[in-house]
Every structure is written in structure tokens, then in C-alpha cells.
């Protein structure tokens, strides 16, 4: 078993805790390298095909297989039926409190009459540490609705929820939220048989997040046929990756670690899956 580096002792004096978002998905998205992207956010690639980050970079960039402009689209199915779509993208690199950050956006619209889902997530992730600095959630699900705005301060060890005025200490100096976990997972070795125990969820009582690397499998999705590594994520929250949902994510068995399929059981809706249908490559950033 592997436990990620970072604080492992819970910080005392935590403020009020409320449940994590009832997201239809906590982790999602990567891109199939099928077409070059247009530069995101007005950034222009140089002759090396990379995009410069803002000046304030204090240490080496975190090695990642994605960049601004990366975008993936998914078909959402309920059993054998197509019921909607999802899209996830790295919009651009922009500053959060003067720290260059990946701006990540994901949206899913799916369901059947009287059981619809419209979830929109945005995260800002530090390009050096992959720590989440800001998290926005707009959730519209069956019997549940929420709008949340978190400002996250890794060095100070706490977060503020601006829409309610809540504040809470964290148990990690390298926090992640729902969406940013998938990008961090893509950087892991993911060896079959390993279990990764990650004390990095920014809301303290949702830790640890567990990633079980189950097997390798060849699968076919609308975007093509892929050799994949199958991972089971477990988070102490409602949604696709909640305990008991038996979720599985299928990542390409190469250095890209692209998410090509996701399957789980969701309350009310039942067996739900995402299948990659099209995507484009991001542009790597440089110092």
C-alpha cells in the first residue's frame, strides 16, 4: 500500500464541516491526442510548441501529461441507452493570488425525464505543486442542488467557503478537490495490484481517498480501441466514486493516462458510464 506524501496528522480545531458536493462525478477527463488545439486564453505556442507561464514561478513545474487547450468529450450512457454528454478541459493558465494555475473546467448534462443531472465544476491548480487553490461547484441533481465557492490556502493550512462564510483547517499542505484528483492520478505510476492511499482531499473528513489499481484491459469506445489500466477510486462522499458505488475508471496504458471510460452505480439513475468520443491535445507549458 502506498500513502501519498504530505501531512498525515489531522489538524486540530477544525471549523464546521458540511458534506462534500453530491457530484455525479468526482474525477473525470483526459484527452485523446487526435487534433491540435487552438491556443487557450490568448496564449501563443513558441517554436518548441509550448506556452510560457507567467513570470512568478518559484520552482520546477510539476511533470504532467496535459496542458492548456486539452479537451475531451464523453457520451453518457444509462445501461444500454445514451442519455447525455460530458466535457472536460484545461482552459488556460492564469494567476490565483499571483500563483500560475491550470484552470480546469468540467460539465456533465445527462439523465432521463424526472431524473436529470447538470453539474459544472471548475478548479484552479498550481502548476508547480498541483495543489488546488480555488474550487467552484454548481450542482443540479435529482433532489439536490448546490452552489459552492472555496478559496484554498495550502501554505496557511485552511480553506474559506465564500458563499457561506465557513472556514476549516486542512490535514494536508497539498490539497486536491474533486476534479483535480484526476489530474494528480494521471501522474502516478499506477502499477497493477497497488493501492494508493491519498490524504490530500481538502475537506479533512473526506480523507483518505483510495485508488485501487485492479487490472489491465483492452476496451472499445466511440473514440477507438485502447489498452487501459483499470482503477477503482473511493471517496467518502456521494456520487460516482462514493463508497459502495464500485466505480471503475479506464486510463490508457501509456504515458498519457487518458481517461477513456468510467462506470459506476449512482442512486436513482442506476448503472452509469462515460465513454470517450472525441478530444484534442493540450499545449505543454514551460518556464
C-alpha positions as a Markdown table, in Angstrom:
| # | Residue | x | y | z |
|---|---|---|---|---|
| 1 | Unk | 0.0 | 0.0 | 0.0 |
| 2 | Unk | 1.2 | 3.5 | -0.8 |
| 3 | Unk | 0.4 | 6.6 | 1.2 |
| 4 | Unk | 1.0 | 9.9 | -0.6 |
| 5 | Unk | 3.4 | 12.3 | 1.0 |
| 6 | Unk | 2.1 | 15.3 | 2.9 |
| 7 | Unk | 0.6 | 15.8 | 6.4 |
| 8 | Unk | -0.8 | 12.6 | 7.9 |
| 9 | Unk | -1.8 | 14.0 | 11.3 |
| 10 | Unk | -5.2 | 15.8 | 11.4 |
| 11 | Unk | -5.0 | 19.4 | 12.3 |
| 12 | Unk | -6.9 | 20.4 | 15.5 |
| 13 | Unk | -9.6 | 23.0 | 15.9 |
| 14 | Unk | -11.3 | 22.4 | 12.6 |
| 15 | Unk | -14.3 | 24.5 | 11.9 |
| 16 | Unk | -17.8 | 23.4 | 10.9 |
| 17 | Unk | -17.9 | 20.6 | 8.4 |
| 18 | Unk | -20.5 | 20.0 | 5.8 |
| 19 | Unk | -20.8 | 17.1 | 3.3 |
| 20 | Unk | -18.7 | 17.3 | 0.1 |
| 21 | Unk | -20.6 | 18.0 | -3.2 |
| 22 | Unk | -23.1 | 15.4 | -4.3 |
| 23 | Unk | -21.3 | 15.4 | -7.7 |
| 24 | Unk | -22.3 | 12.9 | -10.3 |
| 25 | Unk | -18.5 | 12.6 | -10.8 |
| 26 | Unk | -15.6 | 13.5 | -8.7 |
| 27 | Unk | -12.9 | 12.6 | -11.1 |
| 28 | Unk | -13.0 | 12.7 | -14.9 |
| 29 | Unk | -11.4 | 13.5 | -18.2 |
| 30 | Unk | -8.2 | 13.4 | -20.1 |
| 31 | Unk | -7.7 | 13.9 | -23.9 |
| 32 | Unk | -7.3 | 11.6 | -26.9 |
| 33 | Unk | -4.5 | 13.1 | -29.0 |
| 34 | Unk | -6.4 | 13.4 | -32.2 |
| 35 | Unk | -6.2 | 17.1 | -33.2 |
| 36 | Unk | -4.1 | 20.0 | -32.3 |
| 37 | Unk | -5.8 | 22.7 | -30.1 |
| 38 | Unk | -6.1 | 26.3 | -30.7 |
| 39 | Unk | -4.1 | 28.2 | -28.0 |
| 40 | Unk | -6.2 | 28.7 | -24.9 |
| 41 | Unk | -6.7 | 32.0 | -23.1 |
| 42 | Unk | -4.9 | 34.0 | -25.8 |
| 43 | Unk | -1.6 | 32.1 | -25.2 |
| 44 | Unk | 0.6 | 31.5 | -28.2 |
| 45 | Unk | 2.9 | 28.5 | -28.6 |
| 46 | Unk | 6.5 | 29.2 | -29.3 |
| 47 | Unk | 8.7 | 27.4 | -31.8 |
| 48 | Unk | 9.0 | 24.5 | -29.4 |
| 49 | Unk | 5.3 | 24.1 | -29.3 |
| 50 | Unk | 4.9 | 25.2 | -25.7 |
| 51 | Unk | 3.2 | 28.0 | -23.9 |
| 52 | Unk | 5.2 | 30.3 | -21.4 |
| 53 | Unk | 3.7 | 30.6 | -17.9 |
| 54 | Unk | 3.6 | 33.9 | -16.1 |
| 55 | Unk | 6.8 | 35.2 | -14.5 |
| 56 | Unk | 6.2 | 34.2 | -10.9 |
| 57 | Unk | 7.4 | 30.6 | -11.0 |
| 58 | Unk | 9.5 | 29.8 | -7.9 |
| 59 | Unk | 10.4 | 26.1 | -8.6 |
| 60 | Unk | 10.2 | 23.5 | -11.4 |
| 61 | Unk | 6.9 | 22.8 | -13.0 |
| 62 | Unk | 5.1 | 19.6 | -11.9 |
| 63 | Unk | 5.6 | 17.0 | -14.6 |
| 64 | Unk | 2.2 | 16.4 | -16.2 |
| 65 | Unk | 0.8 | 14.9 | -19.4 |
| 66 | Unk | -1.6 | 17.7 | -20.1 |
| 67 | Unk | -1.6 | 21.5 | -20.9 |
| 68 | Unk | -3.8 | 24.4 | -21.8 |
| 69 | Unk | -6.3 | 23.6 | -24.6 |
| 70 | Unk | -6.7 | 19.9 | -23.7 |
| 71 | Unk | -10.4 | 19.0 | -24.1 |
| 72 | Unk | -12.2 | 15.7 | -24.0 |
| 73 | Unk | -15.9 | 14.9 | -24.8 |
| 74 | Unk | -17.8 | 11.9 | -23.5 |
| 75 | Unk | -21.0 | 10.1 | -24.2 |
| 76 | Unk | -23.0 | 9.4 | -21.1 |
| 77 | Unk | -25.0 | 6.1 | -21.0 |
| 78 | Unk | -27.5 | 4.7 | -18.6 |
| 79 | Unk | -27.5 | 0.9 | -19.2 |
| 80 | Unk | -27.6 | 0.5 | -23.0 |
| 81 | Unk | -29.1 | 3.9 | -23.6 |
| 82 | Unk | -27.3 | 7.2 | -24.4 |
| 83 | Unk | -28.6 | 9.9 | -22.0 |
| 84 | Unk | -26.3 | 12.9 | -22.4 |
| 85 | Unk | -22.8 | 14.1 | -22.6 |
| 86 | Unk | -19.8 | 15.5 | -20.6 |
| 87 | Unk | -16.9 | 17.7 | -21.4 |
| 88 | Unk | -13.7 | 18.4 | -19.5 |
| 89 | Unk | -11.0 | 20.8 | -20.5 |
| 90 | Unk | -7.8 | 22.6 | -19.3 |
| 91 | Unk | -9.0 | 26.1 | -20.2 |
| 92 | Unk | -5.8 | 28.1 | -19.7 |
| 93 | Unk | -3.1 | 29.0 | -17.2 |
| 94 | Unk | -4.0 | 32.0 | -15.1 |
| 95 | Unk | -2.9 | 33.5 | -11.8 |
| 96 | Unk | -4.7 | 32.8 | -8.5 |
| 97 | Unk | -3.3 | 35.1 | -5.8 |
| 98 | Unk | -0.3 | 35.6 | -8.1 |
| 99 | Unk | 0.4 | 31.8 | -8.5 |
| 100 | Unk | 0.2 | 30.4 | -12.1 |
| 101 | Unk | -2.6 | 27.8 | -12.1 |
| 102 | Unk | -4.3 | 25.5 | -14.5 |
| 103 | Unk | -7.9 | 26.5 | -14.9 |
| 104 | Unk | -9.8 | 23.2 | -15.3 |
| 105 | Unk | -13.5 | 23.0 | -16.2 |
| 106 | Unk | -15.8 | 20.0 | -16.4 |
| 107 | Unk | -19.5 | 19.8 | -17.1 |
| 108 | Unk | -22.0 | 16.9 | -17.4 |
| 109 | Unk | -25.5 | 17.0 | -18.7 |
| 110 | Unk | -27.4 | 13.7 | -18.6 |
| 111 | Unk | -30.4 | 11.8 | -17.3 |
| 112 | Unk | -33.9 | 10.8 | -18.1 |
| 113 | Unk | -37.2 | 12.6 | -17.6 |
| 114 | Unk | -37.7 | 13.5 | -13.9 |
| 115 | Unk | -34.1 | 12.4 | -13.2 |
| 116 | Unk | -31.7 | 14.9 | -14.7 |
| 117 | Unk | -28.2 | 16.0 | -13.9 |
| 118 | Unk | -26.5 | 19.2 | -14.7 |
| 119 | Unk | -23.2 | 19.6 | -12.9 |
| 120 | Unk | -20.4 | 22.2 | -13.5 |
| 121 | Unk | -17.1 | 22.1 | -11.8 |
| 122 | Unk | -14.1 | 24.5 | -12.0 |
| 123 | Unk | -10.7 | 24.1 | -10.3 |
| 124 | Unk | -7.6 | 26.2 | -10.3 |
| 125 | Unk | -4.5 | 24.0 | -9.8 |
| 126 | Unk | -1.0 | 25.3 | -9.0 |
| 127 | Unk | 1.4 | 24.5 | -11.9 |
| 128 | Unk | 4.3 | 23.7 | -9.6 |
| 129 | Unk | 2.6 | 21.6 | -6.8 |
| 130 | Unk | -0.7 | 20.5 | -8.4 |
| 131 | Unk | -2.4 | 21.8 | -5.2 |
| 132 | Unk | -5.9 | 23.2 | -5.7 |
| 133 | Unk | -6.1 | 26.9 | -4.9 |
| 134 | Unk | -9.8 | 27.6 | -5.9 |
| 135 | Unk | -12.8 | 25.3 | -6.4 |
| 136 | Unk | -16.2 | 26.2 | -7.8 |
| 137 | Unk | -19.2 | 23.8 | -8.0 |
| 138 | Unk | -22.7 | 24.3 | -9.4 |
| 139 | Unk | -24.6 | 21.1 | -8.9 |
| 140 | Unk | -28.1 | 20.3 | -10.1 |
| 141 | Unk | -29.0 | 16.6 | -9.5 |
| 142 | Unk | -32.1 | 14.6 | -8.6 |
| 143 | Unk | -33.4 | 16.0 | -5.3 |
| 144 | Unk | -30.1 | 18.0 | -4.7 |
| 145 | Unk | -28.9 | 21.5 | -5.7 |
| 146 | Unk | -25.8 | 23.4 | -4.5 |
| 147 | Unk | -23.5 | 26.3 | -5.5 |
| 148 | Unk | -20.2 | 26.4 | -3.7 |
| 149 | Unk | -17.1 | 28.6 | -3.9 |
| 150 | Unk | -14.0 | 27.6 | -2.0 |
| 151 | Unk | -10.7 | 29.6 | -1.7 |
| 152 | Unk | -8.0 | 27.2 | -0.6 |
| 153 | Unk | -4.7 | 28.3 | 1.1 |
| 154 | Unk | -2.2 | 25.5 | 1.1 |
| 155 | Unk | 0.6 | 27.3 | 3.0 |
| 156 | Unk | -1.7 | 28.6 | 5.7 |
| 157 | Unk | -3.4 | 25.2 | 6.0 |
| 158 | Unk | -7.1 | 26.2 | 5.7 |
| 159 | Unk | -9.9 | 26.9 | 3.3 |
| 160 | Unk | -12.7 | 29.5 | 3.2 |
| 161 | Unk | -16.1 | 28.9 | 1.7 |
| 162 | Unk | -17.2 | 32.3 | 0.4 |
| 163 | Unk | -20.8 | 31.5 | -0.3 |
| 164 | Unk | -21.5 | 30.6 | 3.4 |
| 165 | Unk | -18.6 | 32.2 | 5.3 |
| 166 | Unk | -17.4 | 28.8 | 6.6 |
| 167 | Unk | -13.7 | 28.1 | 7.2 |
| 168 | Unk | -11.8 | 24.9 | 8.1 |
| 169 | Unk | -8.3 | 23.7 | 8.7 |
| 170 | Unk | -6.8 | 21.1 | 6.4 |
| 171 | Unk | -4.8 | 18.0 | 7.1 |
| 172 | Unk | -2.6 | 18.5 | 4.0 |
| 173 | Unk | -0.4 | 21.1 | 2.6 |
| 174 | Unk | -1.1 | 19.8 | -0.9 |
| 175 | Unk | -4.9 | 19.8 | -1.2 |
| 176 | Unk | -6.9 | 18.5 | -4.0 |
| 177 | Unk | -10.6 | 18.8 | -4.9 |
| 178 | Unk | -12.9 | 16.5 | -6.9 |
| 179 | Unk | -11.8 | 17.5 | -10.4 |
| 180 | Unk | -8.1 | 18.0 | -9.7 |
| 181 | Unk | -7.8 | 14.4 | -8.3 |
| 182 | Unk | -7.9 | 13.0 | -11.8 |
| 183 | Unk | -5.0 | 15.2 | -12.9 |
| 184 | Unk | -2.9 | 14.1 | -10.0 |
| 185 | Unk | -3.9 | 10.5 | -10.6 |
| 186 | Unk | -2.6 | 10.7 | -14.1 |
| 187 | Unk | 0.9 | 11.4 | -12.8 |
| 188 | Unk | 1.1 | 8.3 | -10.6 |
| 189 | Unk | 2.8 | 5.0 | -11.8 |
| 190 | Unk | -0.5 | 3.0 | -11.3 |
| 191 | Unk | 1.0 | -0.4 | -11.0 |
| 192 | Unk | -1.5 | -3.3 | -11.1 |
| 193 | Unk | -2.0 | -4.7 | -7.6 |
| 194 | Unk | -1.1 | -1.4 | -5.8 |
| 195 | Unk | -3.4 | 0.6 | -3.5 |
| 196 | Unk | -2.7 | 4.3 | -3.2 |
| 197 | Unk | -3.9 | 6.0 | 0.0 |
| 198 | Unk | -4.0 | 9.7 | -0.5 |
| 199 | Unk | -4.6 | 12.1 | 2.4 |
| 200 | Unk | -5.0 | 15.1 | 0.1 |
| 201 | Unk | -8.7 | 15.8 | -0.1 |
| 202 | Unk | -9.1 | 19.5 | 1.0 |
| 203 | Unk | -12.1 | 18.7 | 3.3 |
| 204 | Unk | -10.5 | 16.9 | 6.2 |
| 205 | Unk | -13.2 | 14.3 | 7.0 |
| 206 | Unk | -13.3 | 13.1 | 3.4 |
| 207 | Unk | -9.8 | 11.5 | 3.7 |
| 208 | Unk | -8.3 | 9.2 | 2.8 |
| 209 | Unk | -9.1 | 8.9 | -0.9 |
| 210 | Unk | -8.3 | 5.3 | -2.1 |
| 211 | Unk | -7.1 | 4.3 | -5.6 |
| 212 | Unk | -7.0 | 0.6 | -6.2 |
| 213 | Unk | -5.2 | -0.5 | -9.4 |
| 214 | Unk | -7.2 | -3.5 | -10.4 |
| 215 | Unk | -6.1 | -4.9 | -13.8 |
| 216 | Unk | -5.2 | -4.1 | -17.5 |
| 217 | Unk | -7.9 | -4.4 | -20.1 |
| 218 | Unk | -8.5 | -3.7 | -23.8 |
| 219 | Unk | -11.7 | -1.7 | -24.4 |
| 220 | Unk | -13.5 | -0.1 | -27.2 |
| 221 | Unk | -15.2 | 3.3 | -27.0 |
| 222 | Unk | -16.5 | 5.7 | -29.7 |
| 223 | Unk | -13.0 | 7.3 | -30.0 |
| 224 | Unk | -11.4 | 3.9 | -30.7 |
| 225 | Unk | -9.8 | 0.8 | -29.1 |
| 226 | Unk | -7.4 | 1.3 | -26.2 |
| 227 | Unk | -5.1 | -0.7 | -23.9 |
| 228 | Unk | -6.1 | 0.5 | -20.5 |
| 229 | Unk | -5.3 | 0.3 | -16.7 |
| 230 | Unk | -8.4 | -0.1 | -14.6 |
| 231 | Unk | -8.5 | 1.9 | -11.3 |
| 232 | Unk | -11.2 | 1.9 | -8.6 |
| 233 | Unk | -11.4 | 5.3 | -6.8 |
| 234 | Unk | -13.1 | 5.5 | -3.4 |
| 235 | Unk | -14.1 | 8.8 | -1.8 |
| 236 | Unk | -16.1 | 9.4 | 1.4 |
| 237 | Unk | -18.8 | 11.3 | -0.4 |
| 238 | Unk | -21.9 | 10.8 | -2.5 |
| 239 | Unk | -21.6 | 10.4 | -6.2 |
| 240 | Unk | -19.9 | 8.1 | -8.7 |
| 241 | Unk | -16.9 | 7.5 | -6.5 |
| 242 | Unk | -18.6 | 7.1 | -3.2 |
| 243 | Unk | -18.2 | 4.0 | -1.1 |
| 244 | Unk | -20.3 | 1.2 | -2.4 |
| 245 | Unk | -20.6 | 2.6 | -5.9 |
| 246 | Unk | -18.0 | 0.2 | -7.3 |
| 247 | Unk | -16.7 | 2.8 | -9.7 |
| 248 | Unk | -14.0 | 1.9 | -12.2 |
| 249 | Unk | -12.0 | 4.3 | -14.4 |
| 250 | Unk | -10.1 | 3.2 | -17.5 |
| 251 | Unk | -6.9 | 5.1 | -18.3 |
| 252 | Unk | -4.7 | 4.5 | -21.3 |
| 253 | Unk | -1.8 | 2.2 | -20.6 |
| 254 | Unk | 0.8 | 4.8 | -21.8 |
| 255 | Unk | 2.4 | 8.0 | -20.5 |
| 256 | Unk | -0.7 | 10.0 | -21.5 |
| 257 | Unk | -3.0 | 8.2 | -18.9 |
| 258 | Unk | -6.1 | 9.4 | -20.8 |
| 259 | Unk | -9.5 | 8.6 | -19.3 |
| 260 | Unk | -11.4 | 6.7 | -21.9 |
| 261 | Unk | -14.2 | 5.1 | -19.9 |
| 262 | Unk | -15.8 | 5.5 | -16.4 |
| 263 | Unk | -18.5 | 3.3 | -15.0 |
| 264 | Unk | -20.4 | 3.3 | -11.6 |
| 265 | Unk | -23.7 | 2.9 | -10.0 |
| 266 | Unk | -25.5 | 6.1 | -9.0 |
| 267 | Unk | -28.5 | 6.3 | -6.7 |
| 268 | Unk | -31.8 | 6.7 | -8.6 |
| 269 | Unk | -30.1 | 6.5 | -12.0 |
| 270 | Unk | -28.5 | 3.1 | -11.6 |
| 271 | Unk | -25.6 | 1.9 | -13.8 |
| 272 | Unk | -24.0 | 5.0 | -15.4 |
| 273 | Unk | -21.0 | 5.2 | -17.8 |
| 274 | Unk | -18.9 | 7.8 | -19.6 |
| 275 | Unk | -17.3 | 6.8 | -23.0 |
| 276 | Unk | -14.7 | 9.0 | -24.7 |
| 277 | Unk | -15.9 | 10.1 | -28.1 |
| 278 | Unk | -13.6 | 12.9 | -29.2 |
| 279 | Unk | -10.8 | 15.1 | -27.8 |
| 280 | Unk | -7.9 | 17.3 | -28.6 |
| 281 | Unk | -4.4 | 17.7 | -27.3 |
| 282 | Unk | -3.3 | 20.4 | -24.9 |
| 283 | Unk | -0.2 | 22.6 | -25.3 |
| 284 | Unk | 2.6 | 22.0 | -22.7 |
| 285 | Unk | 3.7 | 25.0 | -20.7 |
| 286 | Unk | 7.3 | 26.0 | -20.0 |
| 287 | Unk | 9.2 | 28.3 | -17.6 |
